[in-house]
Amino acid sequence: MKTSLHQTQTIAWQQGWRLLASISLGLLLLACAVMLLQPDVEGVRRVIRVTARTSFAFFLLAFTASSIARRWPNKWTRWQMSNRRYLGLSFAVSHTIHLVAILAFAQLDPLGFHAASNFGSIISGGLAYVFIAAMAATSFDAAQRWLGSRLWSRLHWLGSYYIWLSFMVTFGKRIPMSPTYALPIVILLLALSIRLWPKIRRAPH
């Protein structure tokens, strides 16, 4: 009986809003731990790098959830699909912390910030955050009903592919600095192929 109750409580923390709450808390604690270990500009830059990776992971999980659940139905992919909304919101939380760290970097080291960015990246990154905010704000049933299913679908389709493209550009332009950045490019292309697989399969031959 105790084992069954423990399993039920564990499963509850792996689902829905409790999942989002636990991930959000973990991300905040991670950022705080990094800053406690290195309370300076380099610590802020480390938070930027860490949250870029966590955002990438949560985005991929949300981006591929529907297609991967159809392609490989199992316990994990069913969990991924049923929690797609909360994984997407976890991405939004992670990237919000990422944004706060970027703003802190710009404030603490303006010269370093301008050397690491340009007008184009600020505009394209800003548009990505507009999509993230819009998608997060409309991740609720009431917002979906208010927008209508067609407009909601278009917003989330366009936003998800724009964010995918943003990751491609971000990692792609860093390949000359380190070949290891080719790995996330390969992962993004694989995620895109998984996402498009149902449409390709249905296409007439």
Backbone as a chain_set.jsonl record, in Angstrom:
{"seq": "MKTSLHQTQTIAWQQGWRLLASISLGLLLLACAVMLLQPDVEGVRRVIRVTARTSFAFFLLAFTASSIARRWPNKWTRWQMSNRRYLGLSFAVSHTIHLVAILAFAQLDPLGFHAASNFGSIISGGLAYVFIAAMAATSFDAAQRWLGSRLWSRLHWLGSYYIWLSFMVTFGKRIPMSPTYALPIVILLLALSIRLWPKIRRAPH", "coords": {"N": [[0.837, -1.206, 0.0], [1.907, 1.273, 0.865], [3.983, 1.464, -0.965], [2.572, 1.658, -3.369], [1.258, 4.113, -2.974], [3.455, 5.814, -2.832], [4.437, 5.526, -5.451], [2.324, 6.639, -6.875], [2.438, 9.309, -5.986], [4.967, 9.986, -6.967], [4.567, 9.752, -9.744], [2.697, 11.79, -10.052], [4.256, 14.075, -9.718], [5.582, 14.033, -12.044], [4.019, 14.945, -14.03], [2.043, 17.325, -15.87], [1.174, 20.471, -14.382], [2.611, 20.237, -12.022], [4.924, 19.024, -12.891], [5.948, 21.121, -14.472], [6.343, 23.028, -12.436], [8.307, 21.78, -10.834], [10.428, 21.547, -12.659], [10.875, 24.254, -13.243], [11.654, 25.22, -10.721], [13.991, 23.71, -10.427], [15.549, 24.773, -12.53], [15.871, 27.428, -11.7], [17.282, 27.035, -9.301], [19.584, 25.894, -10.339], [20.656, 28.022, -11.866], [21.11, 29.845, -9.785], [22.991, 28.395, -8.29], [25.166, 28.323, -10.051], [25.815, 31.048, -10.111], [26.482, 31.464, -7.439], [28.803, 29.978, -7.232], [30.407, 31.329, -8.993], [30.387, 34.396, -8.77], [30.315, 36.685, -10.745], [30.883, 38.454, -13.872], [31.661, 36.392, -15.586], [30.361, 34.283, -14.409], [27.711, 34.974, -14.966], [27.803, 34.736, -17.748], [28.212, 32.02, -17.884], [25.771, 31.088, -16.917], [24.197, 31.901, -19.054], [25.154, 30.156, -21.044], [24.523, 27.645, -19.92], [21.704, 27.74, -19.656], [21.058, 28.032, -22.315], [21.534, 25.474, -23.234], [19.715, 23.937, -21.69], [17.33, 25.065, -22.575], [17.407, 24.327, -25.246], [17.148, 21.534, -25.03], [14.537, 21.253, -23.859], [13.017, 22.499, -25.815], [13.375, 20.749, -28.022], [12.135, 18.435, -27.029], [9.447, 19.285, -26.858], [9.0, 20.061, -29.502], [9.189, 17.733, -31.035], [7.31, 16.043, -29.956], [4.616, 15.222, -30.764], [4.963, 13.946, -33.296], [6.915, 11.994, -32.751], [5.62, 10.418, -30.923], [3.687, 9.233, -32.501], [5.32, 7.87, -34.251], [6.963, 6.151, -32.711], [5.351, 4.646, -30.554], [5.287, 4.347, -27.127], [5.801, 3.967, -23.581], [7.432, 6.147, -22.751], [7.231, 7.997, -24.942], [4.512, 8.459, -24.96], [4.254, 9.731, -22.503], [5.791, 12.01, -23.068], [4.242, 13.186, -25.098], [1.793, 13.663, -23.75], [2.607, 15.568, -21.975], [3.434, 17.679, -23.487], [2.649, 20.404, -23.612], [3.573, 21.363, -21.134], [6.268, 20.871, -21.265], [6.895, 22.603, -23.309], [6.286, 25.016, -21.987], [8.224, 24.82, -20.017], [10.477, 25.178, -21.553], [10.021, 27.879, -22.178], [10.311, 29.032, -19.622], [13.01, 28.389, -19.082], [14.25, 29.82, -21.14], [13.534, 32.364, -20.45], [14.987, 32.786, -18.099], [17.451, 32.643, -19.333], [17.287, 34.989, -20.894], [17.215, 36.942, -18.866], [19.789, 36.588, -17.84], [21.28, 37.373, -20.084], [20.576, 40.093, -20.238], [21.667, 40.92, -17.806], [24.361, 40.478, -18.363], [24.726, 42.382, -20.402], [24.4, 44.666, -18.884], [26.435, 44.504, -16.928], [28.785, 44.196, -18.381], [29.102, 46.024, -20.822], [30.783, 46.435, -23.088], [31.782, 43.87, -23.634], [29.352, 42.604, -24.169], [28.464, 43.931, -26.514], [30.496, 43.187, -28.203], [29.989, 40.499, -28.448], [27.586, 40.368, -29.736], [25.292, 41.607, -32.258], [23.416, 44.018, -34.232], [21.641, 42.649, -35.909], [21.412, 40.098, -34.675], [20.257, 40.825, -32.279], [17.75, 41.796, -33.091], [16.65, 39.503, -34.417], [16.754, 37.68, -32.304], [15.11, 39.019, -30.508], [12.647, 38.842, -31.838], [12.274, 36.111, -31.699], [11.791, 35.874, -28.956], [9.389, 37.228, -28.804], [7.697, 35.429, -30.113], [7.991, 33.265, -28.324], [6.843, 34.326, -25.98], [4.238, 34.809, -26.91], [3.398, 32.225, -27.584], [3.607, 30.932, -25.117], [1.724, 32.394, -23.649], [-0.569, 31.629, -24.918], [-0.888, 28.986, -24.347], [-2.95, 27.833, -23.035], [-6.201, 26.471, -22.508], [-8.36, 28.277, -22.554], [-7.269, 30.503, -23.884], [-6.77, 29.344, -26.344], [-9.357, 28.792, -27.229], [-10.269, 31.407, -27.427], [-8.63, 32.509, -29.442], [-9.227, 30.83, -31.534], [-9.08, 27.735, -33.278], [-7.72, 27.611, -35.763], [-6.162, 30.015, -36.022], [-4.67, 29.762, -33.695], [-3.234, 27.406, -34.214], [-1.704, 28.226, -36.423], [-0.118, 30.25, -35.267], [1.413, 28.776, -33.365], [2.621, 26.911, -35.033], [4.166, 28.569, -36.774], [5.734, 29.903, -34.851], [7.145, 27.769, -33.62], [8.713, 26.787, -35.73], [10.186, 29.044, -36.355], [11.693, 29.379, -34.025], [13.12, 26.988, -34.133], [14.667, 27.544, -36.432], [16.1, 29.698, -35.421], [17.729, 28.46, -33.492], [19.236, 26.908, -35.263], [20.664, 28.876, -36.706], [22.043, 30.12, -34.599], [23.716, 28.049, -33.558], [24.949, 27.275, -35.927], [26.517, 29.468, -36.796], [28.541, 29.359, -35.018], [30.118, 27.216, -35.575], [32.616, 27.646, -37.008], [34.159, 28.479, -34.847], [34.246, 26.298, -33.166], [34.191, 22.918, -33.976], [32.461, 21.267, -32.592], [29.981, 22.4, -32.431], [28.645, 21.493, -34.575], [27.278, 19.238, -33.853], [24.764, 19.891, -32.416], [23.509, 20.972, -34.668], [23.147, 18.749, -36.319], [21.426, 17.316, -34.643], [19.208, 19.041, -34.615], [18.434, 18.898, -37.301], [17.747, 16.215, -37.414], [15.602, 16.247, -35.617], [13.847, 17.847, -37.08], [13.374, 16.163, -39.275], [12.023, 14.093, -38.002], [9.784, 15.484, -37.157], [8.637, 16.176, -39.621], [8.171, 13.741, -40.721], [5.559, 12.323, -40.597], [4.076, 13.832, -42.477], [5.59, 13.541, -44.801], [5.313, 10.833, -45.159], [2.615, 10.617, -45.75], [2.491, 11.874, -48.158], [1.723, 11.827, -51.673], [3.092, 9.403, -53.926]], "CA": [[0.0, 0.0, 0.0], [2.805, 2.421, 0.926], [4.709, 1.514, -2.239], [1.631, 2.145, -4.376], [1.048, 5.532, -2.71], [4.7, 6.491, -3.221], [4.494, 5.537, -6.908], [1.322, 7.599, -7.339], [2.962, 10.642, -5.733], [6.077, 10.197, -7.892], [3.991, 9.982, -11.059], [2.047, 13.099, -10.031], [5.279, 15.101, -9.891], [6.113, 13.912, -13.4], [2.947, 15.281, -14.951], [1.299, 18.571, -15.835], [1.663, 21.688, -13.735], [3.632, 19.87, -11.033], [6.154, 18.839, -13.664], [6.446, 22.466, -14.801], [6.816, 23.664, -11.211], [9.556, 21.161, -10.402], [11.461, 21.929, -13.626], [11.158, 25.683, -13.049], [12.444, 25.331, -9.49], [15.318, 23.169, -10.708], [16.273, 25.724, -13.37], [16.239, 28.573, -10.856], [18.337, 26.603, -8.378], [20.791, 25.707, -11.143], [21.205, 29.35, -12.158], [21.624, 30.404, -8.523], [24.201, 27.651, -7.927], [26.248, 28.803, -10.922], [26.21, 32.389, -9.675], [27.136, 31.364, -6.137], [30.142, 29.458, -7.465], [31.187, 32.303, -9.764], [29.536, 35.594, -8.718], [30.86, 37.781, -11.544], [30.415, 38.452, -15.255], [31.863, 35.058, -16.14], [29.27, 33.463, -13.891], [26.534, 35.328, -15.764], [27.978, 34.13, -19.072], [28.031, 30.576, -17.718], [24.317, 30.884, -16.844], [23.719, 32.019, -20.434], [25.479, 28.922, -21.765], [23.785, 26.517, -19.33], [20.281, 27.84, -20.003], [20.941, 27.769, -23.758], [21.476, 24.015, -23.385], [18.451, 23.423, -21.154], [16.276, 25.519, -23.495], [17.515, 23.479, -26.432], [16.594, 20.215, -24.701], [13.083, 21.33, -23.681], [12.424, 22.801, -27.119], [13.356, 19.529, -28.822], [11.116, 17.535, -26.488], [8.131, 19.786, -27.249], [8.945, 20.154, -30.965], [9.047, 16.409, -31.64], [6.432, 15.198, -29.139], [3.497, 14.616, -31.492], [5.438, 13.043, -34.351], [7.665, 10.864, -32.192], [4.644, 9.541, -30.272], [3.067, 8.443, -33.565], [6.319, 7.009, -34.902], [7.435, 5.135, -31.762], [4.471, 4.671, -29.379], [5.699, 3.596, -25.948], [5.518, 4.678, -22.331], [8.136, 7.432, -22.727], [6.706, 8.941, -25.924], [3.173, 8.846, -24.512], [4.471, 10.745, -21.463], [6.259, 13.211, -23.757], [3.116, 13.791, -25.792], [0.79, 14.158, -22.804], [3.174, 16.725, -21.268], [4.028, 18.588, -24.472], [2.389, 21.789, -23.213], [4.391, 21.727, -19.977], [7.649, 20.896, -21.752], [7.011, 23.877, -24.014], [6.353, 26.076, -20.982], [9.533, 24.692, -19.38], [11.373, 25.877, -22.483], [9.81, 29.316, -21.989], [10.926, 29.398, -18.342], [14.459, 28.307, -19.254], [14.725, 30.904, -21.999], [13.352, 33.61, -19.704], [16.198, 32.898, -17.271], [18.492, 32.941, -20.321], [17.155, 36.407, -21.226], [17.634, 37.723, -17.69], [21.256, 36.51, -17.794], [21.79, 38.211, -21.175], [20.413, 41.49, -19.822], [22.665, 41.16, -16.76], [25.648, 40.562, -19.064], [24.761, 43.692, -21.071], [24.526, 45.698, -17.856], [27.706, 44.39, -16.212], [29.923, 44.275, -19.298], [28.558, 46.513, -22.101], [31.726, 46.233, -24.183], [31.771, 42.444, -23.942], [28.057, 42.284, -24.756], [28.429, 44.417, -27.891], [31.447, 42.383, -28.982], [29.422, 39.159, -28.638], [26.291, 40.46, -30.405], [25.166, 42.656, -33.273], [22.04, 44.505, -34.379], [20.832, 41.588, -36.506], [21.134, 39.047, -33.695], [19.337, 41.386, -31.277], [16.413, 41.842, -33.706], [16.154, 38.137, -34.621], [16.527, 37.11, -30.978], [13.927, 39.673, -29.947], [11.463, 38.269, -32.471], [12.101, 34.773, -31.111], [11.161, 36.038, -27.64], [7.99, 37.594, -29.04], [7.011, 34.173, -30.366], [7.975, 32.48, -27.092], [5.855, 34.927, -25.086], [2.9, 34.595, -27.476], [3.072, 30.799, -27.489], [3.393, 30.616, -23.7], [0.471, 33.018, -23.216], [-1.705, 30.932, -25.543], [-0.776, 27.559, -24.05], [-4.057, 27.499, -22.155], [-7.413, 26.139, -23.259], [-9.176, 29.485, -22.743], [-6.629, 31.302, -24.928], [-6.964, 28.637, -27.612], [-10.746, 29.026, -27.637], [-10.394, 32.815, -27.788], [-7.97, 32.706, -30.73], [-9.743, 29.94, -32.567], [-8.102, 26.679, -33.505], [-6.902, 27.871, -36.946], [-5.168, 31.046, -35.702], [-3.78, 29.189, -32.679], [-2.342, 26.458, -34.887], [-0.758, 28.979, -37.243], [0.829, 30.911, -34.368], [2.334, 27.801, -32.779], [3.408, 26.344, -36.133], [5.156, 29.556, -37.193], [6.656, 30.138, -33.739], [8.036, 26.628, -33.395], [9.703, 26.71, -36.808], [11.096, 30.191, -36.234], [12.631, 29.065, -32.942], [14.008, 25.969, -34.697], [15.604, 28.243, -37.307], [16.978, 30.513, -34.564], [18.754, 27.561, -32.96], [20.116, 26.548, -36.375], [21.555, 30.006, -36.978], [22.896, 30.333, -33.429], [24.756, 27.022, -33.518], [25.662, 27.237, -37.193], [27.532, 30.521, -36.912], [29.627, 29.067, -34.08], [30.922, 26.08, -36.045], [34.014, 28.03, -37.258], [34.874, 28.611, -33.578], [34.434, 24.948, -32.631], [33.426, 21.921, -34.745], [31.472, 20.579, -31.754], [28.663, 22.992, -32.658], [27.964, 20.76, -35.646], [26.416, 18.212, -33.249], [23.372, 20.352, -32.292], [22.933, 21.143, -36.002], [22.689, 17.413, -36.72], [20.266, 16.992, -33.803], [18.089, 19.847, -35.102], [17.989, 18.33, -38.573], [17.072, 14.962, -37.085], [14.303, 16.615, -35.035], [12.999, 18.303, -38.176], [12.959, 14.995, -40.06], [11.006, 13.401, -37.204], [8.581, 16.327, -37.189], [8.045, 16.153, -40.957], [7.993, 12.353, -41.16], [4.169, 11.938, -40.911], [3.639, 14.512, -43.706], [6.288, 12.903, -45.92], [4.74, 9.49, -45.328], [1.293, 10.732, -46.367], [2.598, 12.507, -49.481], [1.546, 10.862, -52.78], [4.332, 9.037, -54.602]], "C": [[0.868, 1.249, 0.0], [3.563, 2.584, -0.379], [3.825, 2.088, -3.33], [1.398, 3.644, -4.22], [2.269, 6.335, -3.139], [4.802, 6.595, -4.735], [3.513, 6.551, -7.478], [1.819, 9.027, -7.164], [4.11, 10.972, -6.682], [5.564, 10.517, -9.282], [3.352, 11.36, -11.123], [3.049, 14.221, -10.264], [5.915, 15.048, -11.279], [5.102, 14.342, -14.449], [2.495, 16.726, -14.782], [1.98, 19.737, -15.141], [2.713, 21.387, -12.671], [4.966, 19.612, -11.714], [6.771, 20.191, -13.997], [7.022, 23.157, -13.569], [8.16, 23.096, -10.769], [10.704, 21.511, -11.354], [11.856, 23.386, -13.428], [12.013, 25.905, -11.808], [13.866, 24.833, -9.722], [16.156, 24.12, -11.536], [16.732, 26.939, -12.567], [17.372, 28.217, -9.897], [19.658, 26.411, -9.12], [21.452, 27.043, -11.448], [21.804, 29.983, -10.907], [22.928, 29.713, -8.105], [25.394, 28.112, -8.762], [26.74, 30.158, -10.452], [26.885, 32.381, -8.311], [28.577, 30.878, -6.28], [31.031, 30.47, -8.18], [30.391, 33.607, -9.862], [30.145, 36.797, -9.446], [30.328, 37.669, -12.962], [30.572, 37.079, -15.888], [30.803, 34.082, -15.644], [27.984, 33.71, -14.663], [26.617, 34.681, -17.144], [27.812, 32.605, -19.005], [26.535, 30.239, -17.611], [23.711, 30.962, -18.245], [23.96, 30.723, -21.192], [24.666, 27.736, -21.243], [22.321, 26.562, -19.742], [20.053, 27.699, -21.509], [20.797, 26.273, -23.993], [20.163, 23.449, -22.857], [17.278, 23.849, -22.044], [16.246, 24.649, -24.742], [16.862, 22.121, -26.184], [15.071, 20.259, -24.579], [12.388, 21.658, -24.996], [12.316, 21.54, -27.972], [12.282, 18.563, -28.347], [9.713, 17.972, -26.904], [7.952, 19.733, -28.768], [8.653, 18.798, -31.609], [7.967, 15.55, -30.995], [5.357, 14.485, -29.945], [3.974, 13.577, -32.501], [6.124, 11.807, -33.785], [6.725, 9.89, -31.48], [3.927, 8.677, -31.308], [4.048, 7.447, -34.175], [6.753, 5.867, -33.99], [6.566, 5.169, -30.507], [4.984, 3.763, -28.264], [5.443, 4.463, -24.72], [6.153, 6.066, -22.32], [7.505, 8.433, -23.691], [5.276, 9.356, -25.587], [3.278, 9.901, -23.407], [4.882, 12.065, -22.105], [5.103, 13.936, -24.433], [2.107, 14.384, -24.816], [1.28, 15.386, -22.048], [3.811, 17.743, -22.211], [3.832, 20.054, -24.087], [3.346, 22.226, -22.106], [5.879, 21.707, -20.31], [7.899, 22.181, -22.532], [7.098, 25.051, -23.051], [7.667, 26.021, -20.204], [10.606, 25.342, -20.249], [11.252, 27.384, -22.3], [10.44, 29.806, -20.69], [12.451, 29.433, -18.469], [14.975, 29.486, -20.069], [14.47, 32.272, -21.373], [14.543, 33.841, -18.78], [17.398, 33.244, -18.152], [18.477, 34.431, -20.673], [17.611, 37.298, -20.073], [19.16, 37.733, -17.587], [21.883, 37.364, -18.894], [21.703, 39.688, -20.804], [21.413, 41.861, -18.723], [24.055, 41.3, -17.37], [25.797, 41.922, -19.736], [24.963, 44.821, -20.069], [25.909, 45.693, -17.21], [28.92, 44.587, -17.11], [29.436, 44.734, -20.675], [29.484, 46.268, -23.283], [31.758, 44.763, -24.611], [30.474, 42.029, -24.613], [28.008, 42.709, -26.219], [29.401, 43.652, -28.781], [30.863, 41.019, -29.32], [28.102, 39.173, -29.401], [26.35, 41.521, -31.497], [23.694, 43.009, -33.43], [21.132, 43.402, -34.924], [20.453, 40.51, -35.509], [20.168, 39.533, -32.619], [17.915, 41.399, -31.824], [15.839, 40.427, -33.863], [15.873, 37.444, -33.291], [15.305, 37.707, -30.31], [12.643, 39.116, -30.528], [11.196, 36.858, -31.934], [11.412, 34.87, -29.756], [9.708, 36.488, -27.763], [7.165, 36.328, -29.284], [6.903, 33.326, -29.096], [6.9, 32.995, -26.136], [4.438, 34.658, -25.589], [2.471, 33.139, -27.345], [2.819, 30.395, -26.045], [2.048, 31.162, -23.22], [-0.748, 32.304, -23.782], [-1.629, 29.42, -25.357], [-1.889, 27.072, -23.132], [-5.317, 27.307, -22.983], [-8.255, 27.374, -23.538], [-8.605, 30.361, -23.853], [-6.813, 30.666, -26.296], [-8.384, 28.843, -28.129], [-10.925, 30.463, -28.107], [-9.778, 33.097, -29.158], [-8.674, 31.958, -31.854], [-8.674, 28.943, -32.961], [-7.191, 26.974, -34.699], [-5.804, 28.891, -36.642], [-4.169, 30.528, -34.679], [-2.769, 28.248, -33.326], [-1.301, 27.181, -35.725], [0.302, 29.656, -36.387], [1.861, 29.92, -33.85], [3.182, 27.111, -33.849], [4.524, 27.297, -36.534], [6.193, 29.787, -36.098], [7.631, 29.0, -33.548], [9.097, 26.533, -34.482], [10.657, 27.901, -36.79], [12.131, 29.934, -35.131], [13.613, 27.989, -33.39], [15.08, 26.621, -35.566], [16.586, 29.087, -36.495], [18.086, 29.665, -33.954], [19.74, 27.167, -34.057], [21.135, 27.644, -36.647], [22.538, 30.204, -35.827], [24.036, 29.327, -33.374], [25.611, 27.033, -34.794], [26.774, 28.274, -37.287], [28.701, 30.31, -35.95], [30.498, 27.893, -34.516], [32.361, 26.479, -36.372], [34.848, 28.168, -35.978], [35.171, 27.246, -32.967], [33.582, 23.967, -33.43], [32.359, 21.206, -33.92], [30.07, 21.154, -31.938], [27.937, 22.34, -33.835], [27.007, 19.719, -35.071], [24.987, 18.713, -33.048], [22.71, 20.622, -33.644], [22.373, 19.811, -36.504], [21.439, 17.025, -35.939], [19.03, 17.763, -34.27], [17.544, 19.305, -36.425], [17.267, 17.007, -38.363], [15.686, 15.242, -36.5], [13.342, 17.085, -36.116], [12.504, 17.131, -39.01], [11.891, 14.195, -39.317], [9.688, 14.16, -37.255], [7.863, 16.22, -38.541], [7.691, 14.751, -41.427], [6.532, 11.978, -41.457], [3.685, 12.572, -42.202], [4.29, 13.883, -44.924], [5.678, 11.541, -46.219], [3.406, 9.544, -46.043], [1.342, 11.297, -47.78], [2.448, 11.468, -50.575], [2.866, 10.61, -53.497], [4.058, 8.863, -56.101]], "O": [[0.614, 2.182, -0.762], [3.765, 3.702, -0.852], [4.272, 2.912, -4.128], [1.346, 4.371, -5.213], [2.14, 7.405, -3.735], [5.209, 7.633, -5.257], [3.823, 7.244, -8.447], [1.659, 9.861, -8.055], [4.221, 12.104, -7.151], [6.056, 11.439, -9.933], [3.453, 12.036, -12.147], [2.734, 15.207, -10.931], [6.699, 15.927, -11.641], [5.316, 14.12, -15.641], [2.556, 17.282, -13.685], [3.182, 19.964, -15.287], [3.61, 22.198, -12.442], [6.019, 19.946, -11.171], [7.974, 20.389, -13.827], [8.069, 23.799, -13.647], [9.053, 23.846, -10.375], [11.827, 21.747, -10.909], [13.042, 23.716, -13.443], [12.972, 26.677, -11.831], [14.83, 25.452, -9.271], [17.352, 24.269, -11.282], [17.853, 27.418, -12.741], [18.304, 28.998, -9.705], [20.724, 26.728, -8.592], [22.666, 27.185, -11.306], [22.876, 30.585, -10.961], [23.855, 30.365, -7.625], [26.499, 28.273, -8.242], [27.946, 30.398, -10.399], [27.765, 33.201, -8.051], [29.462, 31.31, -5.542], [32.249, 30.475, -8.003], [29.792, 33.897, -10.898], [30.453, 37.811, -8.82], [29.424, 36.877, -13.228], [29.705, 36.646, -16.647], [30.398, 33.169, -16.364], [27.252, 32.772, -14.978], [25.631, 34.143, -17.647], [27.333, 31.982, -19.952], [26.086, 29.227, -18.149], [22.82, 30.183, -18.584], [23.078, 30.242, -21.903], [24.178, 26.92, -22.026], [21.754, 25.542, -20.135], [18.972, 27.29, -21.934], [20.026, 25.85, -24.854], [19.56, 22.583, -23.492], [16.34, 23.077, -22.243], [15.176, 24.283, -25.228], [16.115, 21.62, -27.024], [14.384, 19.401, -25.133], [11.296, 21.156, -25.266], [11.274, 21.29, -28.578], [11.595, 17.943, -29.159], [8.881, 17.137, -27.261], [6.873, 19.398, -29.258], [7.948, 18.727, -32.615], [7.729, 14.429, -31.446], [5.2, 13.269, -29.826], [3.45, 12.464, -32.553], [5.932, 10.7, -34.287], [6.989, 8.688, -31.433], [3.594, 7.524, -31.033], [3.676, 6.34, -34.564], [6.897, 4.733, -34.447], [7.011, 5.681, -29.479], [5.1, 2.551, -28.445], [4.921, 5.573, -24.834], [5.514, 7.045, -21.934], [7.266, 9.583, -23.321], [4.868, 10.476, -25.893], [2.494, 10.85, -23.372], [4.377, 13.123, -21.728], [4.999, 15.16, -24.351], [1.616, 15.492, -25.032], [0.474, 16.163, -21.536], [4.624, 18.566, -21.791], [4.755, 20.858, -24.223], [3.87, 23.34, -22.141], [6.663, 22.441, -19.707], [8.972, 22.777, -22.436], [7.883, 25.975, -23.262], [8.174, 27.058, -19.776], [11.53, 25.977, -19.74], [12.259, 28.091, -22.27], [11.039, 30.881, -20.659], [13.101, 30.379, -18.024], [16.002, 30.08, -19.74], [15.132, 33.244, -21.737], [15.052, 34.958, -18.685], [18.255, 34.038, -17.764], [19.53, 35.064, -20.743], [18.309, 38.29, -20.284], [19.756, 38.766, -17.282], [22.907, 38.009, -18.666], [22.647, 40.446, -21.029], [21.942, 42.972, -18.705], [24.84, 42.146, -16.941], [26.855, 42.546, -19.658], [25.621, 45.817, -20.372], [26.49, 46.752, -16.972], [29.956, 45.081, -16.666], [29.362, 43.926, -21.601], [29.018, 45.928, -24.37], [31.761, 44.454, -25.803], [30.481, 41.198, -25.521], [27.564, 41.942, -27.073], [29.157, 43.488, -29.977], [31.195, 40.44, -30.354], [27.547, 38.112, -29.688], [27.342, 42.238, -31.633], [22.828, 42.372, -32.83], [20.001, 43.235, -34.467], [19.31, 40.052, -35.49], [19.36, 38.759, -32.105], [16.973, 41.053, -31.111], [14.692, 40.174, -33.494], [14.89, 36.715, -33.155], [14.552, 37.009, -29.63], [11.659, 38.934, -29.811], [10.047, 36.463, -31.741], [10.549, 34.052, -29.436], [8.885, 36.159, -26.908], [6.074, 36.172, -28.735], [5.855, 32.741, -28.822], [6.144, 32.216, -25.556], [3.546, 34.324, -24.809], [1.315, 32.853, -27.031], [1.918, 29.603, -25.771], [1.323, 30.494, -22.484], [-1.832, 32.361, -23.202], [-2.233, 28.663, -26.117], [-1.774, 26.009, -22.521], [-5.473, 27.919, -24.04], [-8.806, 27.515, -24.63], [-9.353, 30.9, -24.669], [-6.99, 31.366, -27.293], [-8.591, 29.045, -29.326], [-11.646, 30.718, -29.072], [-10.349, 33.848, -29.949], [-8.703, 32.419, -32.995], [-7.488, 29.274, -32.975], [-6.01, 26.63, -34.664], [-4.64, 28.659, -36.968], [-2.973, 30.808, -34.77], [-1.58, 28.297, -33.011], [-0.134, 26.788, -35.736], [1.484, 29.643, -36.732], [3.059, 30.197, -33.892], [4.335, 26.763, -33.595], [5.685, 26.899, -36.626], [7.389, 29.858, -36.378], [8.821, 29.232, -33.336], [10.255, 26.231, -34.193], [11.819, 27.768, -37.174], [13.311, 30.242, -35.3], [14.8, 28.059, -33.071], [16.261, 26.293, -35.453], [17.764, 29.181, -36.84], [19.242, 30.087, -33.9], [20.945, 27.098, -33.813], [22.326, 27.371, -36.801], [23.727, 30.428, -36.054], [25.19, 29.703, -33.167], [26.825, 26.829, -34.748], [27.854, 27.984, -37.801], [29.723, 30.99, -36.046], [31.514, 27.611, -33.882], [33.272, 25.719, -36.045], [36.067, 28.002, -35.999], [36.207, 27.052, -32.331], [32.373, 24.161, -33.552], [31.448, 20.602, -34.484], [29.081, 20.485, -31.64], [26.757, 22.603, -34.064], [26.03, 19.352, -35.723], [24.055, 18.029, -33.471], [21.49, 20.515, -33.765], [21.268, 19.753, -37.043], [20.499, 16.469, -36.506], [17.932, 17.209, -34.316], [16.331, 19.262, -36.633], [16.289, 16.711, -39.05], [14.714, 14.566, -36.839], [12.155, 16.761, -36.077], [11.34, 17.104, -39.41], [10.96, 13.678, -39.935], [8.617, 13.565, -37.38], [6.634, 16.179, -38.596], [6.987, 14.589, -42.424], [6.28, 11.361, -42.491], [2.955, 11.933, -42.96], [3.645, 13.705, -45.958], [5.544, 11.145, -47.377], [3.078, 8.661, -46.836], [0.361, 11.215, -48.52], [2.967, 10.358, -50.454], [3.67, 11.529, -53.653], [4.973, 8.552, -56.863]]}, "num_chains": 1, "name": "protein.A"}
